[in-house]
Amino acid sequence: MSAEITKEKVEEALGRVMDPELGNDLVSLNMVKGVNINDGTVEATVELTTSGCPLKAKIEGDCKQEIGSIDGVTDVKIVFTAKPIPIRTEVSLPTVKKIIAISSGKGGVGKSTIATNIAKAFQKSGYSVGLLDADIYGPNIPTLLENYARPTITHDDKLVPITHDGLKFISMGLLLEPGQPVIWRGPMLHGVVKQFLADVIWGDLDYLFVDLPPGTGDVHLSLCQMVDLTGAIAITTPQQLSVADVRKGIGMFRQLQVEVLGIIENMSYYVHPGTNEKIYVFGKNGGKNLAEEWNLPLLAQIPIDPAICEKSENGLTYLMPVVEKLHQVFESKVSAS
């Protein structure tokens, strides 16, 4: 006859499971939120620090291994929840009507190019627009705009954003010497994001677009906690490696109570110049399928076009179909509220 399975035995087993990131066991960290025992089946609820925890699979495997070693256990189920992150608004921008984050899970998907072109397209359509380059480690906006002018500082230590053909923008790339790396920890990143929001004279803006760094790190958390975002736009390629990372980013935004306004699939295909055949270099419809999975608008599928690279770096490409879709999203959002 098998020994009795008790809650105490399960918690003892979970006390041997370490959170690799926090360096302590799940019980000591108060991450075990429930244990249910039904005959030989044990279901344990574990509360993670974030729903997009990259180590979730390892934690789940370790939990199953330790609980499964208890005499009499025939099946183990691990249910994950995520600790709600308190949302606070540190920075008030009363002269800015809408703040839109442009995000990607993986680098190299064209996020900064798209962010720049969207901002320029809105500005060319008659709106007052600002572009905040929050990609602190890899600030590309000055290169895309071909403008490296140094911002001036007012007598009360405020930064005056650079105006490029009517578009206001600020970037760490304007404050560094060419080739100078940024080697900062989280608190310093938090400080510069706050400075770019609160200590820049943005003036009256219809839209402030924020180009975020890849991933789901300190800058994202700082931005979401500092200001009341209108929403976020996720950029991906069709490739499953990119889609998987964007999926985590969408989960992060939802946990932070930021609405994801839609997905843009970049580098969707290449049109052969001789045959007009669509060649799916990075797979097909990865972003489209992700949008359907999360019930989000697919804002655009942008093909691979050498002209986009050539012209965008000279300020000539505008993603007007994306602009039209974005306006539809905003109009429906306003109507719903």
C-alpha positions in Angstrom: 0.0 0.0 0.0 1.4 3.4 -1.0 2.1 6.0 1.6 -0.3 8.9 2.0 0.4 11.9 -0.2 0.1 15.0 1.9 0.3 18.7 1.3 3.3 18.9 3.6 5.2 16.3 1.5 4.4 18.2 -1.7 5.6 21.5 -0.2 8.7 19.8 1.1 9.4 18.6 -2.4 8.8 22.1 -3.9 11.2 23.4 -1.2 13.9 21.7 -3.2 13.0 23.5 -6.4 15.1 26.6 -7.0 14.1 29.7 -9.0 17.3 30.0 -11.1 16.9 33.7 -11.4 16.1 34.6 -7.8 18.5 32.0 -6.3 16.1 30.6 -3.7 13.5 27.9 -3.4 9.9 28.3 -4.4 8.5 27.8 -0.9 10.9 30.4 0.7 10.0 32.8 -2.0 6.3 32.3 -1.3 5.7 31.2 -4.9 3.6 28.1 -4.1 0.0 29.3 -4.0 -1.9 26.1 -3.8 -1.7 22.3 -3.7 -4.5 19.9 -4.7 -4.3 16.2 -4.2 -6.7 13.8 -5.9 -5.7 10.1 -5.4 -2.3 9.9 -7.1 -2.6 13.2 -9.0 -1.0 16.3 -7.6 -1.7 19.8 -8.9 0.5 22.6 -7.7 0.0 26.3 -8.4 3.2 28.4 -8.7 3.1 32.2 -9.0 5.9 33.5 -11.2 7.3 37.0 -11.1 6.2 37.5 -14.7 4.0 35.6 -17.2 6.8 35.7 -19.8 9.3 34.1 -17.5 11.9 32.6 -19.8 12.8 29.9 -17.1 9.2 28.7 -16.8 9.9 25.4 -18.6 12.8 24.6 -16.3 10.8 25.4 -13.2 8.0 23.2 -14.4 10.3 20.3 -15.1 12.0 20.6 -11.7 8.6 20.7 -9.9 7.4 17.6 -11.7 10.6 15.7 -11.0 10.5 16.5 -7.2 6.8 16.0 -6.7 6.9 12.8 -8.9 9.5 11.4 -6.5 6.9 11.2 -3.7 5.7 7.7 -3.1 2.3 7.2 -4.5 2.3 10.1 -7.0 1.2 9.0 -10.4 0.7 12.3 -12.2 1.8 15.9 -11.6 0.3 19.1 -13.0 1.8 22.5 -12.6 -0.4 25.6 -13.0 1.4 28.9 -13.4 0.0 32.3 -12.4 1.9 35.6 -12.5 2.2 38.2 -9.8 0.4 41.4 -10.8 2.8 44.2 -11.3 1.7 47.5 -9.6 1.1 50.1 -12.2 2.0 53.7 -11.3 2.2 56.9 -13.3 5.4 58.7 -12.5 5.5 61.2 -15.4 2.6 63.4 -16.5 2.6 64.5 -20.1 -0.5 66.6 -20.3 0.4 68.1 -23.7 0.8 64.7 -25.4 -2.5 63.1 -26.5 -1.4 59.6 -27.4 1.7 57.6 -26.5 2.4 54.5 -28.6 5.1 51.9 -27.9 6.7 50.1 -30.8 8.1 46.8 -29.7 9.7 43.6 -30.9 10.8 40.5 -29.1 13.9 40.0 -31.3 16.4 42.4 -32.7 16.9 42.8 -36.5 13.2 42.6 -37.5 13.1 46.2 -38.7 11.4 47.7 -35.6 13.3 51.0 -35.6 12.8 51.4 -39.4 9.1 50.9 -39.0 8.8 53.1 -35.9 10.5 55.9 -37.8 8.4 55.6 -40.9 5.2 55.4 -38.9 6.1 58.6 -37.1 7.0 60.3 -40.3 3.9 59.2 -42.0 1.7 60.6 -39.2 3.6 63.8 -39.2 3.3 64.1 -43.0 -0.5 63.5 -42.6 -0.7 66.7 -40.6 -0.3 65.5 -37.0 2.2 66.9 -34.5 4.4 63.9 -33.8 7.4 63.1 -31.5 9.7 60.0 -31.7 11.5 58.9 -28.6 14.3 56.4 -29.2 14.3 54.3 -26.0 16.6 51.7 -27.6 19.3 52.9 -25.3 21.9 50.2 -26.2 21.3 50.4 -30.0 19.9 53.9 -30.8 19.3 53.8 -34.6 16.8 56.7 -35.1 19.6 59.3 -35.8 21.0 57.1 -38.5 17.5 56.5 -40.0 16.8 60.2 -40.0 20.4 61.1 -41.0 20.4 63.7 -38.2 23.0 63.7 -35.4 22.5 67.2 -34.1 23.1 67.8 -30.4 20.0 68.8 -28.4 20.3 72.1 -26.6 19.7 72.4 -22.8 17.5 75.2 -21.4 18.4 77.2 -18.3 16.2 74.8 -16.2 18.0 71.7 -17.5 15.4 70.6 -20.0 16.3 69.0 -23.3 15.0 70.6 -26.5 14.3 67.7 -29.0 15.7 67.9 -32.5 13.2 68.7 -35.2 13.7 66.9 -38.4 11.4 68.0 -41.3 8.7 68.7 -38.7 9.2 65.6 -36.6 10.5 66.0 -33.1 12.8 63.3 -31.8 15.3 62.5 -29.0 17.8 59.6 -28.8 20.8 58.5 -26.8 22.6 58.4 -30.1 22.5 62.2 -30.1 24.2 62.4 -26.7 27.1 60.0 -27.3 30.2 60.2 -29.3 30.1 58.0 -32.4 30.9 54.4 -31.5 30.6 55.0 -27.8 28.9 52.0 -26.1 26.3 52.3 -23.3 27.2 50.0 -20.4 24.5 50.6 -17.8 22.4 48.6 -15.3 18.7 48.8 -14.8 18.4 51.8 -12.5 20.4 53.9 -14.9 18.2 52.8 -17.8 15.1 53.8 -15.7 16.6 57.2 -15.1 17.3 58.0 -18.8 13.8 56.8 -19.9 12.4 59.1 -17.2 14.6 62.0 -18.4 13.5 61.5 -22.1 9.9 61.6 -21.0 9.8 64.3 -18.3 12.8 66.5 -19.1 12.3 66.9 -22.8 10.2 69.9 -24.0 7.9 67.9 -26.3 5.3 70.6 -26.5 1.8 69.9 -27.9 1.8 66.5 -29.6 -0.9 64.4 -31.1 1.3 61.3 -31.0 4.5 60.3 -29.2 5.9 57.1 -30.6 8.4 55.2 -28.5 10.9 52.9 -30.1 11.6 50.2 -27.5 14.7 48.0 -27.4 14.2 44.3 -28.3 13.0 41.9 -25.6 11.1 42.4 -22.4 13.6 44.2 -20.1 14.0 47.1 -17.8 13.2 49.8 -20.3 9.8 48.2 -21.1 8.9 48.0 -17.4 10.0 51.6 -16.8 8.0 53.0 -19.6 4.9 51.1 -18.8 5.1 52.2 -15.1 6.0 55.8 -15.8 3.3 56.9 -18.3 -0.2 56.0 -19.3 0.4 54.3 -22.6 -2.3 54.4 -25.3 -1.1 51.1 -26.5 1.7 49.1 -28.1 2.4 47.8 -31.6 4.3 44.5 -31.9 6.8 44.0 -34.8 7.8 40.5 -36.0 9.0 38.6 -39.0 7.2 35.4 -40.1 10.0 33.3 -38.6 9.0 31.2 -35.6 12.1 32.3 -33.6 10.8 35.9 -33.9 7.2 35.0 -33.3 8.0 33.1 -30.1 9.8 36.2 -28.7 7.0 38.5 -29.7 4.5 36.2 -28.0 6.3 36.8 -24.7 6.3 40.5 -25.3 2.5 40.5 -25.8 2.1 38.6 -22.6 4.3 41.1 -20.8 2.2 44.1 -22.1 -1.0 42.4 -21.0 0.3 41.7 -17.6 1.3 45.4 -17.4 -2.2 46.4 -18.4 -1.1 47.9 -21.7 -3.3 47.3 -24.7 -1.6 45.7 -27.7 -3.1 47.6 -30.7 -1.9 45.2 -33.4 0.9 43.3 -35.0 3.0 44.2 -38.0 4.6 41.4 -39.9 7.8 42.6 -41.6 9.9 40.9 -44.2 6.8 38.8 -45.0 8.0 37.7 -48.5 10.2 38.7 -51.4 8.7 39.3 -54.9 10.9 37.9 -57.6 11.5 40.7 -60.1 11.3 38.5 -63.1 8.3 36.2 -62.3 6.5 38.3 -59.6 6.4 35.1 -57.5 6.3 35.6 -53.8 9.2 33.9 -52.1 8.7 33.3 -48.3 12.3 33.7 -47.1 11.5 33.6 -43.4 8.4 31.3 -43.5 4.8 32.2 -44.2 2.2 34.1 -42.1 4.0 33.8 -38.7 2.8 37.3 -37.7 -0.7 36.7 -39.2 -1.1 33.5 -37.2 0.1 35.2 -34.1 -2.4 38.0 -34.5 -5.2 35.4 -34.9 -3.9 33.5 -31.8 -4.2 36.6 -29.7 -7.3 38.0 -31.4 -5.4 41.1 -32.5 -5.5 43.2 -35.7 -2.8 42.4 -38.3 -1.8 45.9 -39.3 0.4 45.1 -42.2 2.5 42.4 -44.0 5.4 44.3 -45.4 7.5 42.6 -48.1 11.2 42.5 -48.3 12.1 45.4 -50.6 15.6 46.8 -51.1 14.0 50.2 -51.6 12.7 50.2 -48.0 16.3 50.0 -46.8 17.6 52.5 -49.3 14.8 55.1 -49.0 14.0 54.9 -45.3 17.6 55.8 -44.5 17.0 58.9 -46.6 13.6 59.8 -45.2 11.6 58.8 -48.3 9.5 55.7 -47.3 6.1 56.0 -45.6 4.1 53.0 -44.6 0.7 54.5 -45.4 -1.3 51.2 -45.3 0.0 50.9 -41.7 -1.1 54.4 -40.9 -4.6 53.8 -42.2 -4.9 50.6 -40.1 -3.6 52.4 -37.0 -6.2 55.1 -37.4 -8.9 52.5 -37.6 -7.6 50.9 -34.4 -7.6 54.3 -32.6 -11.0 55.3 -33.8 -12.5 52.0 -32.7 -10.7 52.3 -29.3 -12.2 55.8 -28.8 -15.6 54.7 -29.9 -15.5 51.7 -27.5 -14.6 54.0 -24.6 
